[in-house]
């Protein structure tokens, strides 16, 4: 975000924020944060966590293809591949236009994406399992399913019969950005390592091709 001209205090909008884990991290780094999500339970949990940490967090309950968040955000982020949940061009275009309307002129939208080389590649949820715990609940996710252990009681949740993340190539993503009329691609920041256990992205502005995992930084037109 700093490389692209956005800096604290923002304000900054996290799209599809879930429990706002990323938003709260950024709030501790000086950003004025708001989180948008469709599910009230997610936002209620995020608000509870923010209060417990003494952090101010604004929340917006809305579908990410249909929302009005004003037009005063300096930047927006989508850090969990949620853009690939949009299963049609129409949904993706509606989303991009809603985000653009939430931003100031020349505002930045940073999306975490995994882009395929070809459109027939299978969608990948995650290339390695992740695990998180909260109290006596542990959740472990893999490409195939989610294992929930709650105080020793286990159950397995399938992602679903069909792939839940859309396969996008770099060219298809750029076509969507252009068709939206709302953004231009400012830079691509590829993932460079996971040696620390957390993905690290190259902060320098990189050239094409858009492939693999990276952060696409879009700048609002106008």
Number of C-alpha atoms within 10 A of each C-alpha: 15 8 11 19 12 18 15 16 14 17 19 26 29 24 28 25 26 22 21 26 12 17 26 23 13 17 21 14 11 13 18 21 27 23 26 23 21 16 16 14 12 18 22 14 14 23 21 14 17 20 12 9 11 10 16 15 19 15 20 21 15 17 15 22 17 13 18 14 18 12 15 16 23 22 28 28 23 20 18 15 18 17 21 19 14 18 13 11 15 12 15 21 19 18 21 24 19 20 29 29 20 22 24 17 16 18 25 29 31 24 21 22 25 24 25 21 15 14 15 10 12 12 18 18 19 13 8 9 13 13 12 10 12 8 7 9 14 16 17 15 20 17 15 14 15 18 16 20 16 15 10 10 8 12 11 13 11 12 16 9 6 6 14 15 18 20 22 21 20 20 17 16 19 16 12 17 19 14 13 19 14 19 25 18 17 17 21 25 22 26 18 13 12 10 8 7 8 8 12 15 17 14 17 12 14 14 11 10 12 24 18 14 19 22 24 23 23 25 23 24 14 10
